[in-house]
Amino acid sequence: MIYAVLSVLLILADQLTKYLVRANIPLDGSVPFIPHVLELTYIQNTGAAFSMLEEHTWLLTLVSAVVVTVIALLVARGFFRGRLGMVAATLVLAGGVGNLIDRVYFKYVTDMFRTLFMNFAVFNVADCCITVGVVLLFIYVLFFSDRKEDKHEADLSADGH
């Protein structure tokens, strides 16, 4: 339940920031946010990360919908065990849903965070969720997912089953 609440809160935070940017900053306009670090710049991204596949929004919408569905099914079936796995899946799910909402309703994703200290793609809250979630999923899969299964198998062997 806590993960569902976290997911909804992250989706709401993503959609609220996107709405505020669309309502208050002209397209391609910028406003200072954190001096010398970050500014808010309203960009309409029809592509994926770094604007890849820019004119294939329909494909990105389909892929996003499939990924969100698969993650939701894996969560529902208990694939991710423990806090790390669930937090990682929740972040990816929330980020995927946040950007999918934009793709379905606007045919583009609203991006707004532009780094000033390095040349990097403009991104949004959903992108942050996906990025952190994927990193945590890699950590979970590489270091923690087998341990639970090994322990479960050891428990079964001790019982003679």
Phi, psi and chi 1 to 4 in degrees:
 res  aa     phi    psi   chi1   chi2   chi3   chi4
   1 MET       -  -40.4  179.1   65.1  171.5      -
   2 ILE   -63.1  -33.8 -172.4   74.2      -      -
   3 TYR   -72.7  -33.9  -59.4  107.8      -      -
   4 ALA   -66.4  -41.5      -      -      -      -
   5 VAL   -64.9  -44.5  170.3      -      -      -
   6 LEU   -59.9  -43.6  175.7   59.8      -      -
   7 SER   -61.0  -46.5 -172.9      -      -      -
   8 VAL   -62.6  -42.5  168.2      -      -      -
   9 LEU   -63.3  -40.1  -70.3  174.2      -      -
  10 LEU   -67.9  -40.4  -70.1  169.7      -      -
  11 ILE   -63.3  -43.1  -67.0  165.9      -      -
  12 LEU   -63.4  -42.3  -70.7  173.0      -      -
  13 ALA   -62.1  -42.3      -      -      -      -
  14 ASP   -62.4  -50.7  174.5   65.1      -      -
  15 GLN   -66.4  -36.2  -69.1  -60.8  -58.0      -
  16 LEU   -65.5  -46.5  178.3   61.7      -      -
  17 THR   -63.3  -39.4   56.7      -      -      -
  18 LYS   -64.7  -42.7  -70.7  173.1  176.8  175.7
  19 TYR   -61.4  -46.9  167.9   77.5      -      -
  20 LEU   -61.8  -38.6  -69.0  171.3      -      -
  21 VAL   -66.8  -48.0  165.1      -      -      -
  22 ARG   -60.7  -36.0  -73.7 -169.7  -57.3  -92.8
  23 ALA   -79.9  -24.2      -      -      -      -
  24 ASN  -120.7  -10.4  -64.8  -63.4      -      -
  25 ILE  -124.6  129.1  -59.9  174.0      -      -
  26 PRO   -66.3  152.4   18.9  -25.2      -      -
  27 LEU   -52.2  130.5 -175.8   59.2      -      -
  28 ASP    68.6    5.8  -63.4  -38.1      -      -
  29 GLY   -85.9  161.6      -      -      -      -
  30 SER  -136.0  150.9  -62.9      -      -      -
  31 VAL  -136.0  145.1  -63.5      -      -      -
  32 PRO   -62.0  146.2  -15.5   25.8      -      -
  33 PHE  -127.1  -64.8 -170.9   60.5      -      -
  34 ILE  -122.2  108.9  -58.7  173.0      -      -
  35 PRO   -49.9  132.9  -24.0   32.8      -      -
  36 HIS    65.7    5.5  -50.4  -67.1      -      -
  37 VAL  -123.5  -53.1  177.3      -      -      -
  38 LEU  -146.7  139.3 -152.7   58.9      -      -
  39 GLU  -128.0  159.3   69.3 -178.0    8.5      -
  40 LEU   -94.7  120.9  -63.4  177.6      -      -
  41 THR  -129.2  123.2  -58.8      -      -      -
  42 TYR   -82.6  112.7  176.5   21.4      -      -
  43 ILE  -125.4  140.1  -58.7  -69.9      -      -
  44 GLN  -104.3  107.8  -65.3  177.2  -10.6      -
  45 ASN   -99.4  111.3 -176.2   -3.5      -      -
  46 THR   -89.3   -2.9   58.1      -      -      -
  47 GLY  -107.7 -162.5      -      -      -      -
  48 ALA   -96.4 -153.7      -      -      -      -
  49 ALA   -55.3  136.8      -      -      -      -
  50 PHE    58.7   26.7  -55.4  103.8      -      -
  51 SER    62.4   23.4  -63.8      -      -      -
  52 MET   -65.9  150.0  -68.5 -175.0  -60.3      -
  53 LEU    57.2   40.7  -60.8  172.2      -      -
  54 GLU   -53.8  -39.5 -145.5  167.6  -23.8      -
  55 GLU  -100.2   21.5  -65.7  -54.7  -43.6      -
  56 HIS  -121.6   48.8  -60.0  -75.4      -      -
  57 THR   -58.5  -38.0  -58.4      -      -      -
  58 TRP   -60.4  -40.0   65.9  -89.2      -      -
  59 LEU   -68.4  -42.8  177.4   62.8      -      -
  60 LEU   -64.8  -36.1  -65.5  169.8      -      -
  61 THR   -64.1  -44.8  -57.3      -      -      -
  62 LEU   -63.5  -47.3  178.1   64.1      -      -
  63 VAL   -62.0  -43.5  169.0      -      -      -
  64 SER   -60.1  -44.1  -64.4      -      -      -
  65 ALA   -63.3  -41.0      -      -      -      -
  66 VAL   -65.5  -46.5  168.5      -      -      -
  67 VAL   -61.6  -46.1  168.3      -      -      -
  68 VAL   -60.2  -42.8  163.7      -      -      -
  69 THR   -64.7  -45.1  -58.3      -      -      -
  70 VAL   -63.4  -46.1  167.4      -      -      -
  71 ILE   -61.3  -43.9  -65.1  -75.9      -      -
  72 ALA   -61.3  -42.4      -      -      -      -
  73 LEU   -65.6  -41.4  -72.6  172.8      -      -
  74 LEU   -63.1  -40.8  -70.0  172.3      -      -
  75 VAL   -64.3  -46.0  167.1      -      -      -
  76 ALA   -62.4  -33.0      -      -      -      -
  77 ARG   -89.1    4.1  -66.8 -171.6  177.4 -173.3
  78 GLY    76.2   23.8      -      -      -      -
  79 PHE   -62.6  -41.3  179.5   81.3      -      -
  80 PHE   -90.9  117.9  -58.0  101.9      -      -
  81 ARG  -108.1  147.1  -60.7  177.8 -169.2  167.5
  82 GLY    80.9  166.6      -      -      -      -
  83 ARG   -64.5  -43.4  -81.6 -171.7 -139.0  137.4
  84 LEU   -61.0  -47.5  179.5   61.4      -      -
  85 GLY   -62.3  -42.3      -      -      -      -
  86 MET   -70.2  -40.5  -73.4  -60.0  -65.1      -
  87 VAL   -64.3  -43.9  166.8      -      -      -
  88 ALA   -60.0  -48.5      -      -      -      -
  89 ALA   -63.6  -39.9      -      -      -      -
  90 THR   -62.2  -42.8  -61.6      -      -      -
  91 LEU   -63.9  -46.2  -71.9  169.3      -      -
  92 VAL   -63.8  -43.1  172.8      -      -      -
  93 LEU   -62.5  -47.7 -175.4   63.1      -      -
  94 ALA   -63.6  -44.3      -      -      -      -
  95 GLY   -64.1  -41.7      -      -      -      -
  96 GLY   -62.9  -43.1      -      -      -      -
  97 VAL   -66.0  -42.3  169.4      -      -      -
  98 GLY   -58.0  -46.7      -      -      -      -
  99 ASN   -74.9  -31.2  -79.1  -18.5      -      -
 100 LEU   -64.7  -38.9 -176.4   59.0      -      -
 101 ILE   -56.8  -46.7  -70.5  168.7      -      -
 102 ASP   -61.8  -46.9  -82.3   24.6      -      -
 103 ARG   -60.9  -40.6  -70.1 -172.5 -159.4  -73.0
 104 VAL   -70.9  -45.8  168.2      -      -      -
 105 TYR   -84.5  -33.6  -74.2  103.9      -      -
 106 PHE  -114.7  -15.5  -57.0  111.9      -      -
 107 LYS    69.9   16.2  -52.6  -65.7 -174.7 -123.2
 108 TYR  -156.7  165.1   62.0   83.6      -      -
 109 VAL  -106.9  132.8  172.4      -      -      -
 110 THR   -79.8  119.4  -58.2      -      -      -
 111 ASP  -113.4  151.4  -73.4  -26.7      -      -
 112 MET  -148.7  -21.9   77.3  -77.6  -59.4      -
 113 PHE   -89.6  116.4  -62.7  115.4      -      -
 114 ARG  -116.6  123.9  178.8 -178.4  -59.7 -122.3
 115 THR   -76.8  140.7   56.4      -      -      -
 116 LEU  -101.9  -18.7  -61.1  174.4      -      -
 117 PHE   -91.0   -7.1   59.3   92.1      -      -
 118 MET  -157.4  157.2   62.0 -173.1 -112.5      -
 119 ASN   -82.5  109.9 -173.6   16.4      -      -
 120 PHE  -144.6  159.7 -167.0   71.5      -      -
 121 ALA   -63.6  149.7      -      -      -      -
 122 VAL   -76.0  137.9  180.0      -      -      -
 123 PHE  -138.8  179.1   56.0   95.3      -      -
 124 ASN  -136.2 -177.7   59.4   43.6      -      -
 125 VAL   -61.6  -42.6  173.0      -      -      -
 126 ALA   -60.6  -41.2      -      -      -      -
 127 ASP   -61.4  -40.3  -63.0  -24.0      -      -
 128 CYS   -61.3  -44.5  -66.1      -      -      -
 129 CYS   -60.4  -46.5  -69.3      -      -      -
 130 ILE   -63.4  -46.3  -68.0  168.2      -      -
 131 THR   -62.3  -50.5  -58.1      -      -      -
 132 VAL   -64.7  -41.5  171.5      -      -      -
 133 GLY   -61.7  -42.5      -      -      -      -
 134 VAL   -66.5  -41.8  166.8      -      -      -
 135 VAL   -60.2  -45.7  168.6      -      -      -
 136 LEU   -64.9  -35.5  -68.6  176.9      -      -
 137 LEU   -63.6  -41.9  -86.4  177.5      -      -
 138 PHE   -60.5  -45.5  -83.2  121.0      -      -
 139 ILE   -61.0  -45.4  -67.9  168.9      -      -
 140 TYR   -59.1  -50.4  170.1   75.0      -      -
 141 VAL   -65.7  -43.5  168.4      -      -      -
 142 LEU   -70.0  -37.0  -71.9  172.9      -      -
 143 PHE  -116.3  -19.1  -61.0  108.9      -      -
 144 PHE  -125.4  -27.2  -61.8  103.9      -      -
 145 SER   -66.0  -38.6   65.2      -      -      -
 146 ASP   -71.1  -31.1  -74.0  -17.1      -      -
 147 ARG   -59.5  -42.8  -71.3 -175.8 -177.5  177.6
 148 LYS   -64.4  -42.9  -60.5  -90.6 -174.9 -165.9
 149 GLU   -68.1  -40.9  -68.3  169.2   11.5      -
 150 ASP   -62.1  -41.0  -69.3  -16.8      -      -
 151 LYS   -65.0  -41.9 -176.1  178.6 -177.3  -61.4
 152 HIS   -62.8  -43.7 -180.0   66.2      -      -
 153 GLU   -65.8  -38.7  -72.1  173.9   12.8      -
 154 ALA   -63.4  -39.8      -      -      -      -
 155 ASP   -63.7  -40.0  -69.7  -15.8      -      -
 156 LEU   -66.8  -40.1  -69.9  176.4      -      -
 157 SER   -65.5  -38.7  -63.2      -      -      -
 158 ALA   -64.6  -30.8      -      -      -      -
 159 ASP   -81.2   -8.8  -68.0  -18.9      -      -
 160 GLY    84.9   15.9      -      -      -      -
 161 HIS  -100.5      -  -61.1  -64.6      -      -
